[in-house]
Amino acid sequence: MRTLIWFRNDLRIEDNPAVHAAARRGTEGTLGVFFITPAQWNRHGWGSPKVSFMLDCLKSLNHELESHGIPLIVRSVPHFSDISGVIHHLAERYQCDEVHVNQDVGIDETNRDTLVSEFLSQHDIKMVSHEGNSILPPKLIRTGTGGPFSVYTPFRKKWELHLREAGLPDPRPLQVHTRLKPLREPLPHTISEFPDWEHRSRWQGGSKAAEKRFNQFLEEPIEDYHTNRDYPAIDGTSSLSPWLASGTFSSRTGIRTLIKKHGLDFDSWPQGPRTWLNEIIWREFYRHVMVSFPALSRDEPLQKWTELVPWRDDPHSFTAWCEGRTGVDIVDAGIHQMLQTGWMHNRVRMIAAMFLTKNLLIDWRLGERFFARHLVDYDFASNNGGWQWAASTGTDAAPYFRIFNPERQTENWDSEHAYLETWLPRAPGSLEPIVDLSRSRQQAIDAFKTARTEYEHDNTKIPALFTPALASA
């Protein structure tokens, strides 16, 4: 039998169930394929940082596959809907009986896989799905009544219980194939629809770079992760998010490493590793939510009543936020960090998101789309979950009346202004804020309170589906 691996957001060979299964089944050889889908990526809001990093990861993947005798084919089609015919042609050409994939979350991805699977089935080619992008399958953890979780803490407890009972065994060694010769197809460095990212050299794509970063994290930062992760000027986080988003690093690999060191009694772990585990479970939680509530993939909030919030149509303020010139220093510093590096410290992401959605009362979907365009670690489930948390519209959302004060956040986490001085292109305090923090906070609370009251009185007043314009900043 000959098999085909269809790579998506899983650009690695180690700890990759689809790769291992296809290589084991492919007694006559195994090939890999990756589809570049520019129109689809653009529709999903991707930007040059994510695309550039993914193309670099693709080159690294190609080298890894070659060393195991697995040729990689790269094809470009505009949309997901164009994949069925091409992948069928490749399977027929190379006489592949099975196509192996790791499951994706998201409604478009799910529909794509259903269409491709049905099309291949009509031609006697089997598509085999595996769980390779989460530690536990997103639909596995359920409430006592069999429904999905919408609150993190009970999800985490049940997730940990299941992992403690099931364990996390090592993956089987990957077989090396010798039956197929490398194709030596040139891989694209750029694609015309996404200009080459000028800060591309800041991030090295591929599994080797991810492994190096993870090992650096294990050497020291993880021990103090629980305290240092909130200080944006300190290199206190793993910074693995770009590799996790592209699938060049598996969260399963990371947690398995910690289990081998600390065991399966998670409550007995040192605080640093324990806190990092919690953050990985947040990632698992957001994937669980995406699968369980498909409407989130259509720009809908989980909390339906928040569709009645009177978001302000204020292009001037939104542009100021996008360009890092709101006069609120920590917000502006975070935006400049993202525009220059493709990455923003997580606490600053929360501060910037809450300022936009509460103090400026601008729709969270505009901020979500802006982040998607500029983040090298853009991941739909995590980005959507984070924005809905900040805007009080989603799962486990911050109560609408609990609003971060950016000045107090700066005092708590950047009191010496080390972060501000690194990323702010002006002296701290030199630009007048575009909004009064106290007054705008109260206006936001009043707006949310009124929306909730209106919904409780008449829940048929939900407006038409929101279609945000993409920010060009």
C-alpha positions in Angstrom: 0.0 0.0 0.0 1.1 3.6 -0.7 -0.2 6.5 1.4 -0.4 10.2 1.3 -0.1 12.7 4.2 -2.1 15.9 3.8 -0.3 18.5 6.0 -2.2 21.5 7.3 -1.5 23.1 10.7 0.8 20.2 11.7 4.1 20.9 10.0 6.3 18.4 11.8 7.1 14.7 11.6 7.7 14.0 15.3 4.8 13.2 17.5 2.5 13.6 14.5 -0.2 10.8 14.4 -1.0 11.3 10.7 2.6 11.0 9.7 3.3 7.9 11.9 0.1 6.1 10.7 0.7 6.9 7.1 4.4 5.8 7.3 3.4 2.6 9.0 0.7 1.8 6.5 2.6 2.8 3.5 4.6 -0.4 2.8 5.1 0.7 -0.8 6.0 4.3 0.1 4.5 7.5 1.6 4.3 11.0 0.2 3.3 14.3 1.7 1.2 17.2 0.3 0.6 20.8 1.4 -1.9 23.2 -0.2 -1.2 26.9 -0.4 -4.7 28.5 -0.4 -4.1 32.3 -0.7 -7.7 33.4 -1.3 -8.9 31.2 1.6 -6.2 32.5 3.9 -7.1 36.0 3.0 -10.7 35.3 3.7 -9.7 34.0 7.1 -7.8 37.2 7.9 -4.3 35.9 7.7 -1.4 38.3 7.3 2.1 38.2 6.0 3.7 37.4 9.4 1.8 34.1 9.7 2.2 33.2 6.0 5.9 34.0 5.9 6.6 31.9 9.0 4.5 29.0 7.7 6.5 29.0 4.4 9.7 28.8 6.4 8.3 26.0 8.4 7.4 24.2 5.2 11.0 24.3 4.1 12.1 22.8 7.4 9.4 20.1 7.1 10.6 19.2 3.6 14.1 18.6 4.9 12.8 16.4 7.7 10.6 14.4 5.3 13.5 13.9 2.9 15.6 12.3 5.6 12.8 9.8 6.1 12.3 9.0 2.5 9.0 10.9 2.2 8.7 13.3 -0.8 6.7 16.5 -0.3 4.4 18.0 -2.9 3.3 21.6 -2.7 0.3 22.8 -4.7 -1.4 26.2 -4.8 -5.2 26.5 -5.2 -7.3 29.6 -4.3 -9.9 28.1 -2.0 -10.5 25.0 0.1 -13.2 24.0 -2.4 -10.5 23.5 -5.0 -8.6 20.9 -3.1 -10.8 17.8 -3.8 -9.9 17.4 -7.4 -6.2 18.1 -7.0 -5.7 15.7 -4.1 -7.6 13.0 -6.0 -5.4 13.5 -9.0 -2.3 13.2 -6.8 -3.6 10.1 -5.1 -4.3 8.5 -8.5 -1.0 9.6 -10.0 1.1 8.2 -7.2 -1.2 5.2 -6.6 -2.1 6.1 -3.0 -4.9 4.1 -1.3 -5.2 6.3 1.8 -4.9 10.0 2.7 -4.0 10.7 6.3 -4.8 14.0 8.1 -4.9 15.5 11.5 -8.2 17.0 12.4 -8.7 20.8 12.2 -11.1 22.9 14.1 -13.2 25.7 12.5 -16.3 25.4 10.4 -14.7 25.9 7.0 -12.0 23.4 7.8 -14.6 20.8 8.9 -16.7 21.4 5.8 -13.5 21.1 3.6 -12.6 17.8 5.1 -16.1 16.4 4.8 -16.2 17.3 1.1 -12.7 15.9 0.4 -13.4 12.7 2.3 -16.6 12.1 0.4 -15.0 12.9 -3.0 -12.1 10.5 -2.4 -14.5 7.8 -1.1 -16.3 7.9 -4.5 -13.0 6.9 -6.1 -12.2 4.2 -3.5 -9.6 6.3 -1.7 -9.9 6.3 2.1 -9.3 9.5 4.1 -8.2 8.7 7.6 -8.4 11.3 10.4 -6.2 11.5 13.5 -6.0 13.8 16.5 -2.7 15.5 16.2 -3.4 19.2 17.0 -4.6 18.7 20.6 -3.4 16.6 23.5 -7.0 15.3 24.0 -9.6 15.3 21.2 -11.7 18.5 21.4 -15.0 16.6 21.7 -13.8 14.1 24.3 -14.3 16.2 27.5 -18.0 16.6 28.2 -20.1 17.8 31.1 -22.1 15.4 33.3 -25.1 15.8 31.0 -23.0 15.1 27.9 -22.8 18.7 26.7 -19.8 20.9 26.0 -18.1 23.1 28.6 -18.3 26.8 28.4 -16.3 27.6 31.6 -12.6 26.9 31.9 -12.1 25.6 35.5 -14.5 22.6 35.4 -13.1 21.8 31.9 -9.6 21.8 33.2 -10.4 19.5 36.1 -12.1 16.9 33.9 -9.3 17.3 31.3 -6.6 16.6 33.9 -8.6 13.7 35.4 -8.8 12.1 31.9 -5.1 12.6 31.1 -4.1 11.3 34.6 -6.0 8.1 33.9 -5.0 7.6 30.3 -1.4 8.8 30.5 0.5 10.1 27.5 2.6 7.4 26.0 5.5 8.0 23.7 4.8 7.9 20.0 6.1 5.0 18.0 9.4 5.5 16.2 8.9 6.9 12.7 9.8 4.5 9.9 12.3 5.4 7.2 11.2 4.7 3.6 13.5 4.0 0.7 11.1 3.2 -2.1 10.4 6.7 -3.3 12.9 9.2 -4.6 12.8 12.9 -3.5 10.9 15.0 -5.9 13.2 18.0 -5.5 10.3 20.4 -6.2 11.2 24.1 -5.5 9.3 25.5 -2.5 8.0 29.1 -2.6 9.8 31.7 -0.4 6.9 34.1 -0.9 3.5 34.1 -2.5 2.2 37.2 -4.4 -1.0 37.6 -2.4 1.0 38.1 0.8 4.0 40.5 0.6 7.2 39.2 2.2 7.2 40.2 5.9 10.0 42.7 6.6 10.6 41.2 10.1 10.7 37.6 9.0 14.3 37.1 10.2 13.1 37.5 13.8 11.6 34.0 13.8 13.1 30.8 12.6 10.5 28.4 11.3 10.6 24.6 11.8 10.8 21.9 14.4 14.5 22.3 15.2 14.0 25.9 16.2 10.9 25.0 18.3 12.9 22.3 20.1 15.7 24.7 20.8 13.3 27.3 22.2 11.5 24.7 24.3 14.8 23.4 25.8 15.8 27.0 26.6 12.5 27.5 28.4 13.1 24.3 30.4 16.5 25.3 31.5 15.4 28.2 33.7 12.3 30.4 32.7 9.8 27.6 33.4 10.7 27.5 37.1 9.6 31.1 37.7 6.9 31.1 35.0 4.1 31.6 37.5 5.6 34.9 38.6 7.5 36.2 35.6 5.0 35.5 32.9 3.0 38.7 33.8 6.0 41.1 33.4 6.2 42.1 29.7 9.8 43.3 29.9 11.0 39.9 31.2 11.7 36.9 28.9 9.5 34.8 31.3 7.3 33.0 28.8 7.9 30.0 26.5 7.3 32.2 23.4 6.4 28.9 21.7 3.1 30.2 20.3 4.3 30.6 16.7 5.5 27.0 16.5 2.3 25.8 18.3 0.1 27.7 15.8 1.9 26.2 12.8 2.1 22.8 14.3 5.8 22.6 14.2 5.8 22.0 17.9 3.3 19.7 19.6 1.8 20.6 22.9 1.7 16.9 23.5 5.5 16.8 23.3 5.8 19.6 25.8 3.5 18.1 28.4 4.9 14.6 28.0 8.3 16.0 28.8 7.0 17.5 32.0 5.0 14.4 32.9 8.2 12.3 32.7 9.9 14.7 35.1 7.0 15.5 37.5 4.6 12.6 37.1 0.8 12.6 36.5 -0.2 14.2 39.9 -0.5 17.7 38.4 -1.3 19.3 41.7 2.1 18.3 43.1 4.0 19.9 40.3 6.2 22.9 41.0 4.3 26.2 40.5 6.1 27.2 37.3 5.4 24.0 35.3 1.9 23.7 36.8 1.0 27.2 35.6 2.4 26.5 32.1 0.2 23.4 32.0 -2.8 25.6 32.8 -2.0 27.8 29.9 -1.7 24.8 27.6 -5.1 23.6 28.8 -6.5 27.0 28.0 -5.4 26.3 24.4 -7.2 22.9 24.6 -10.3 24.6 26.0 -10.5 27.1 23.2 -10.3 24.3 20.6 -13.0 22.5 22.5 -15.2 25.6 22.3 -14.6 26.1 18.6 -15.7 22.6 17.8 -18.6 22.7 20.2 -20.0 26.1 19.2 -19.5 26.4 15.4 -21.2 29.8 15.3 -18.0 31.3 16.8 -16.4 30.7 13.4 -19.0 33.0 11.8 -18.1 36.1 13.9 -20.8 35.4 16.5 -20.3 35.9 20.2 -21.1 33.1 22.6 -23.0 35.4 24.9 -25.9 36.3 22.5 -27.0 39.3 24.6 -23.8 41.1 23.8 -25.0 41.6 20.2 -27.1 44.4 21.6 -24.0 46.3 22.9 -24.0 49.6 21.0 -20.5 49.4 19.6 -19.2 52.8 18.5 -18.4 53.5 14.8 -15.3 55.5 15.4 -12.7 55.1 12.6 -10.5 57.8 14.0 -10.1 56.1 17.4 -9.7 52.7 15.9 -7.0 53.9 13.6 -5.2 55.5 16.5 -5.3 52.2 18.4 -4.1 50.3 15.3 -1.1 52.7 14.9 -0.2 52.8 18.6 -1.0 56.4 19.3 -3.9 56.4 21.7 -1.8 58.1 24.4 -2.3 55.1 26.7 1.3 54.1 26.8 1.1 50.4 27.6 -1.5 49.8 24.9 0.6 51.7 22.3 3.8 49.9 23.3 2.0 46.6 22.8 0.8 47.5 19.3 4.3 48.7 18.3 5.8 45.4 19.7 3.4 43.5 17.5 3.9 45.6 14.4 7.7 45.2 14.7 7.9 41.6 15.8 4.6 39.8 15.0 4.2 39.0 18.7 2.8 40.7 21.7 3.2 39.8 25.4 0.0 38.0 26.5 -0.8 40.4 29.4 -0.4 43.3 27.1 -2.7 41.6 24.6 -5.4 41.5 27.3 -4.9 45.2 28.2 -4.9 46.3 24.6 -8.0 44.3 23.8 -9.9 45.4 26.9 -9.0 49.1 26.2 -10.4 48.8 22.6 -13.6 47.0 23.6 -14.4 48.8 26.8 -12.8 52.2 27.0 -13.3 52.9 23.2 -16.3 50.6 23.0 -15.3 49.4 19.6 -16.4 46.0 18.4 -14.1 43.2 19.4 -14.3 41.7 15.9 -12.3 44.6 14.5 -9.5 44.1 17.0 -9.6 40.3 16.4 -9.1 40.8 12.7 -6.3 43.3 13.2 -4.4 40.9 15.4 -4.9 38.2 12.8 -3.3 40.3 10.2 -0.2 41.1 12.3 0.5 38.2 14.6 3.1 35.6 13.6 1.4 33.2 16.1 -2.1 33.8 14.8 -4.4 30.9 15.8 -8.1 31.3 15.3 -9.3 29.5 18.3 -6.9 31.2 20.7 -7.3 34.6 19.2 -11.1 34.5 19.1 -11.2 33.1 22.6 -8.9 35.8 24.0 -10.8 38.6 22.3 -14.2 37.3 23.4 -12.8 37.0 27.0 -11.6 40.6 27.0 -14.9 41.9 25.5 -17.0 39.9 27.9 -18.8 38.2 25.0 -17.4 34.6 25.2 -16.7 31.6 27.3 -15.5 32.3 30.9 -15.6 35.9 29.9 -14.4 38.7 32.2 -17.5 40.3 33.8 -18.4 43.4 31.8 -18.0 45.6 34.8 -14.4 44.3 35.5 -12.3 46.5 33.3 -8.5 46.7 33.4 -7.1 50.2 34.2 -4.1 50.5 31.9 -2.3 52.9 34.2 -2.6 50.5 37.2 -1.6 47.6 35.0 1.6 49.5 34.1 2.3 50.2 37.8 1.9 46.5 38.6 3.8 44.9 35.7 6.1 47.6 34.3 6.7 50.0 37.1 10.3 50.8 35.9 8.9 51.4 32.3 11.4 48.9 30.9 8.8 47.6 28.5 7.5 51.0 27.6 11.0 52.3 26.9 11.7 49.3 24.7 8.7 49.6 22.4 7.2 53.0 22.8 8.5 55.4 20.0 8.1 58.4 22.3 8.7 59.3 25.9 6.1 57.8 28.3 3.4 60.3 29.2 4.2 62.6 26.3 0.9 62.0 24.4 -2.5 63.0 25.8 -4.9 59.9 25.9 -7.6 60.0 23.3 -10.2 59.1 26.0 -10.7 59.7 29.7 -10.2 56.3 31.3 -12.6 56.8 34.2 -15.5 58.3 32.2 -15.1 55.8 29.4 -15.1 52.9 31.8 -18.4 53.9 33.3 -19.9 54.5 29.8 -18.9 50.9 28.9 -20.5 49.5 32.0 -23.7 51.4 31.4 -23.8 50.2 27.7 -23.3 46.6 28.6 -25.8 46.8 31.5 -28.4 48.3 29.2 -27.8 45.6 26.5 -28.2 42.8 29.0 -31.4 44.3 30.4 -32.9 44.8 26.8 -32.1 41.2 26.0 -33.7 39.8 29.1 -36.8 41.8 28.3 -36.9 40.8 24.6 -34.3 38.3 23.2 -35.6 38.7 19.7 -33.8 42.0 19.1 -30.5 40.5 18.0 -29.2 42.5 15.0 -28.0 41.0 11.7 -24.8 39.1 11.5 -21.8 41.4 11.8 -19.4 41.6 8.8 -16.3 43.6 10.0 -14.3 45.6 7.5 -10.6 44.6 7.5 -8.3 47.2 9.0 -5.7 48.3 6.5 -3.4 49.7 9.2 
